[in-house]
């Protein structure tokens, strides 16, 4: 039986006891175990702060960027192996596995290129110097310097490689060491990436640590210079934010949590148009990709009343192109849930939706069966008075269609009933409609995609998280923000206003 070890104090070390089992969700077979019992997590964090931090801060942005590019290439060199681990431990098809693995290495490489652009500095200037007194010689300059702690990354189970890589890229480029804690149930791909990184010999001592298994007493050992970046459920995010030591030390916390992402079809869209085809293509993909287990997946579909029947028929046809089953079967385009333990929660959520909505497509499987859920479509005829469709996120291949009267203010109000989301999409070629909806929903979302005939051939879809655009959302989506090019470094840097004589600031900080 494979035992996933942790990497602490620059050594691989196993935890005590039997550990938590990791399964093949298609067969239910146990593939590995992971335990953190008995590990000195506090000592590992001290080592990262005292050894890894100075090593990374001593490098320029260009040098850190070069490190990220080399790490990306090293990981990509084991792509086929990682794709097989993804299939075995997360139930993904080959294509969905590539979405995770290639997304991770591409994001890491993108931040490597950004490091090259930032050049030989070790910190960032934020804006220009500003005169703050009667004399122009007395000025102030904002600088962003790397924090002296550890970037603690508590990652979700659904993207064991991409989530790992994107967080690490931002922290490393900013100059902070990292402790990666992958979701236990799908930790095998992340563990293998860790082995590849260590074996590459590229890392400075203390720059990176891995914790495979329970978080244990991790949060008890954080201090005010540390940063926690968490992706997962709102309930767990609330526990992290409310942890006694996190509050006492004022630990900086970034949360990416639940999101009932919306798609809005404008009343101007014809069913024979490129925009309609774009809507069907992207929404069906968001329902089926990764078996709907994506934080950016479309959960709510707002459709003009007169187009409801066409939308149901069109999505049924498109979803038929995603046969579900064992991901080792090359004819399968949608694999299993990522872990057998998720089956009960998904089925329970589907049942709650079915109690207040019509089931337009698919069937709710037995909760005690294989971890396979085929795509489902629900219809809620009265979305304004059915709060559960705006509150319950079923983390599986399901979405709810909701008719509206065609008024942009009406549909924007319905979208915002979810009280915050990662991404929403507006499919329309009517500039006035799109503009009104955009301005109403933008305060509630981290990203809005305007789908139209002009981008029908180019759109990456709402589910594609890009390194140069921010990822996160307000309200129930967690209130956090990651990526966004250089903005992604903000989480790991401290903005400090430096005041002094202009010639001195020029010499110390540069113009």
N, C-alpha and C positions, 0 to 999 in steps of 0.2 A: 504494500500500500504506500503510495507516494505521500510524504509528509512535507507540507509547505513550511519552510523555515522563514524566519524573519531576518532582516539584515540590519543589525544595530552595532554601533561602535566599529564600523568597518569590518564586521564579521557576520557570517551566517550562523544563526543559532535557533534551535528548536525550543518550543515551549513545552511545558510539562503536561502530562495527562494524554487522554485519547484525542482530544481536539474535536472541532466541529467537522462534520462530513461535507464534502463537496460532491455533487451528483452529476451524472449525465442525465439531463432532464428528459431526453427521449426514451431512455431505457430504465431510468431510475437507479442505475448502478452507482455505487460509491466509487469515486475516482481518486480521492485524496482526503487528507484531513489537515486542519490548521489549528494551532493553539498558541496563545500568548501567555498562558499561565506561567508565573515564575520569572518572567522577563523584567529586566530593569529598564523600564521605559523612561523614567526620570533621568537616569544616567545617560541614556542614549540621546536625549534632548540636550543635556548639558554638553555632551561631546560635539553635537552638531553646532551648537551656539559658539563654543570656544575654539573649535578647529575648522569646521566647514564654513562658518560665516566669514572669518577673516580671509580664508582662501578665495572664496567667491568675490568678496568685496575688493580684494587685491587685483582682480582682473578687470579689464575695461569692458565696455559693452561689446566691442568688436570681438574680444577674446571669448566672452561668454556666448556670443552668437556663434562663433566658430565651434565651440563645444557642442551647442545644440544641433548644429548641422551634422556634425560627426556622429552624435548619438542617434539622430534620425536615420542616418545611413546604416548604422550598425543594427538598429531594430528592423529596418526594412530588409536587411539581408537575411532575416529569419522569418520573412513574411509567410511563407507556406506553412511553416511549423505553427506560427501563431494562429493562422486561419483554421488549422485542424484542432487546436486547443479551443478556439472559439466555438467551433461546431460541437465538440465533445462536452464542454463545460457550460456553455451558455445557450445551446440549442439553436444557433443561428445557421442559416444557409450560407453558402460560399459568398454570395453577393452581399448579404448583410454583414458577414464577417469582415469583408473588405471595407465596408462603410466604417466600421469601428477601427480596424488596424490602420488603414490608409489615412483615415481622418486624423488619427493620432500623430503619425509620422509627418504628414503634411503640415499640421499645425506647428509641430516642433521646428520643422524646417523654416516655416514662415517667420517664426520669432527669431530664428537664427539669422535670417536675412535682415530683419529689423535691427538686430544687434550690429550688423555691418553698417547700416545706415546711421546709427547713433554714434558710431566711431569710438574714439579713444577716451571718452569721458568715463567716469565711474559713478556719476550722479547726473540728474537732469535739472536744467533750469526751467522754471515755470514762469513764462512771460518775461517782460523786460524790467529793468530797474525803474523804480518810481521815486520821484522826488517827494520827500516826506517832511521837509522843513522849509524855512525861508530861503536857505541857501541850496542851490542845485547840487552842492557837494554832499549833502546828507541824503542818502538814498536807502531804499529797501529792495531786496531781491528775494523772491521765493525760490527755494531749491527743494528737490525731492531726493532724499538720501535713503539708501537701503536700511531697513530696520535691523536690529541686532538679535533678532530671535530666529525662530524656525517656522517655515510655512508648513503647517500640519494639514494635510489633504485627506479628508474623509470622503471617499468616492462611492458612487452608486454602483449597483450590480450590473446595470444594463450596458455600460460602455467601459469595460475594464481596461482597454488600451487608450481610447481617445480621452476619457476623463483623466486618466493618469497623466498622459502626455501634455495635454493643454494646460493643466495647472502647473506642472513642473516647468514648462517652458517659460511661463510668465515669472515665476518665482526665481528661477535660475538667472534669467536675463536681468531681473531687478537686483540680484546679488544676495539672495537669501537661500540658505540650505533648506532641504525639504524632507519631511517624513510623510511617506505615502501609506495610507491605510485603505486598501481596496475593499469593496464589498466581499464579505467572506464567501458567499455561495458561489461566486464566479471568479474567484481570485487566481485561478490557474494561469490565464493569459497574462495577468499583471505580474504574477510571480516570475513567469518566464521572461517578460520584458526586463524585470529587475536583474535576473541572472545575466541577460545580454548586456545590460548597462555596466554591471560590475566587471564582467569578463572583458569588456572593451578596454579597460584600463584608463579610460578617459577622465574619470571623476577625481577631483581633488579629495583628499581625506576629509571625512565628516560631512561631505556635501549632500549625501543622500542616504536615507534610511527607509526600511520597509517593515511594516507591521502586518503580518498575515494572521487573521483570527479576530477575536474580540478586541475592542478598543481598551478594555480593562480600565486601569486608572489613568489613562492618557491625559484626560482633561485636568486631573489634579496637579499635574506637573507643569502646566503652562504659566508663562509670566506675561507681563505687559508688552513686551516686544514681539511676542509670538503672534501668528496669524492663523486662524482656522478657516479653511475653505471647504464647505460641506455641500454635497449634492445628495438629495434623497427626499424623504418624506417631510412634510411640514411638522409632523409630530416630533420627529427626531431633531429637526432644526430647532424647535422650541426648547427641547431638553438641553441642547448644547448652549443656546443663548442664556438659558436660565440656570446653568450649572453654577454652583456656589463659587468655585475658584475663578471661573470665567468672568463672573460679575465683579468679584473682589479685585481682580487684577486688571480689569478693563481690557480684556483680550479682544482684539479685533476679530470679528466673525463675519464671514460672507456666506449667505445661504441661497442655494438654488433649490426650490422645493416644488410643490404641486403646481400644475398649470392646466386649466381646461381651455386649451387653445381653440380659437374660433376661426372659421372660414365664413365670409359673407359674400353672397352673390348679389350683384346689383340688379335692379329691375330692367336695366337696359340690355342685359345679356341674352342673346338669341341662342337657341340650342344647336344651331348649325354654325356657330362662330368659333374662332380660334380660342377666344376667352373661355367659352363653355368647355371646350376640350381640355384646356389647361386646368380648369377647375376639377374636372373628373379625374384627370391623370394625377394631379398632385394630391388630392384628397384621398383617393384610393391607395396611393402609395403610402401616405402617412398613416392610414389605418393598418396596412399590412406589414410595412417594413419593421423589422425587429419584433414582429408579432405585436405591434402597437406599444411596445415597451420603450418609448422614447419620451423624454420630457417635452419635446417639441411637437409630438404627434397631435393631429387635429382631433379634438373631442366633440366640438359643437359646430354644426353646419346650419347657418341661417340662410334660408332660401325664400324668394318671393312665393306667395301662396300659389300662383298660377304655374310655377315651375316645380312644385314639390314632386308630383308624380314622375316627371321627366328626370329629376335628380335621383330618385329612388331607382328607377330603371337603369339609368346610366351608370350609377355606382355599382349596382348588382353586376352588370356586364363587365365592368372593369375589375371588380373583386374576383370574378371567376377566373381571371388571369393569374391569380395567386393561389394555386393549389397548396394546401397545408398538410404537413406531415413530418416524418423523420427527416431532418436536414441532410442526412447522409444520402438520401435518395436524390439524384440529380434532377428529377422531374419536379421536385418540391420547390416552391418559391417563397413559402412562409413556414418557418420552423416552429419550435415549441416555445413556451414561456421559458424564461431563463433558469428557473429552478422549480422543482415539484412543489415546494412549500408555498409558492405563490398561487397555486391553483384554487385553493379555498377562498382566498381574498378576492380574486378576480371573479369567481362564480358568484360569490355573495354580492358583489357590486352589480353584476349583471342582473341578478334577481331583483335587486332594489330598483334598478332602472325599469325592468319589465313590469314592475308593479304600478308604475305611473305612466308608462309609455307603451306604444304599440311596437311590436317586433316586426320590422319590415323585411328583414333578411337575416338568415342564420338561426342557430339554435343554441341555447345555453347548455353546455355539457355538464356531466356529472362531476361534482367537486372531488370525488374520490377516484376519478379516472386518470389517464395519462395527462401530462402537463401540456395539452394541446387544446387551443381554443381557436376555432375558425372564425373569420370575420363576421361581425354582427352590425346591423343598422337598426337603430331605434327611431321612432317618430314621436315627438312631443307636440301636440296640437296647441297647447296653451303655455308657451314658455314663460310668459310674464308671471304666471301663478303656479309654477312648478319649480320651486327652489332647488330641489335635489339635482336637477340637470345642470345647475350652475355651481353646485357645491361638491358633488361626488365625482372624483376622477377614478374611473376603472382603468387600471394600468394594464390594458390588453388591447386586442384588435377590435375596438368598438367605437362607434360614433353615433351621435344623436342629431337627426335633422329636425329643424324647427322653422315653421313658416312664419313670415311676417308680411305686413301690408305694403311694403315698398318704400316707406318713408325712411330717409337716412338717420334722422334723429331717433326714430323708434328702434331701429335695429342696433344702433350704437348703444342705446340704453340697455338693450338685452345682452349685448356682448359684455358690457361692464358689470352685469350682475355677478359675474364670477369674481369680481374684486381683485383683479390683477392677473396678468398672464405673461408668459415668456414671449409668445409671438401670435399675431393675428394676421389673417390674409383677407384682402378685399379684392374680389374679382369683378372688375367693371371697367368699361371704356368711357364712362361718363365722368368727366373731370369734376363736375360740381358734386355728384354723389360721393365719389372717392374722397374728395377734399373734406367734405362735411364729416364723413365717418372717421377719417384719419384724425382730424383735430379733436374729435370727441373721445376716441379710444386710445390715442397716443399716451395720455397721462397714466393709463392703466396697463401699459405694455412696454417691454424692453425693446421690441422690434415689431414693425408692421411692414408686410410685403404687399405691394400694390400690383396685383396680377392683371395683365391686360394683353390685348393682341400684340402690342409692341414688344413684349418680352416673352411671348409664347414659346419661342424657340430657344430662349436663353435662360429662363428662370431656373434657379437651383432649388426652388421650393422652400416652404417655410421650415422644413425639418433639417435643412443643412445649416449647421452652425459654422460661421466663417471667422477666421482669426482676426480679420480687420474690422469686424462689426461687433458691437457689444452683445454679450449673452447674459441674460438675467431678466428680472421683472419685479415690479412692485407688489405690495399686498401679499396675497396668498402664494405668489410665486417665489417668495422669500426675501424680496427687497435687496437682492445682491446684484453685482455686476462683475462679469469676467470678460476677458479678451478685449476686443475693440482696438487692436493695434497697441500703441504705446499706452493707452488707457489701462490695459491689463496689468501694467506695472504698479499702478496706484495702490493696489491692495497691499503691496509688499514694501512700499516706501513711505517715509514720513515727510510731509510738506512742512518746511521750516522757513519762516520769514527772517532773513538776515538783514540787520540794519547797520549802517556804518558809512564811512567816507567812500564816495564813488571810486577814487583811485584804488583804495584798498580792496573793495569788492571786485573791481575789475581784475586785480592781480590774483586774488584768492579764488574767485569763481569763474573768471573769464567773461567776456562780453557776450 
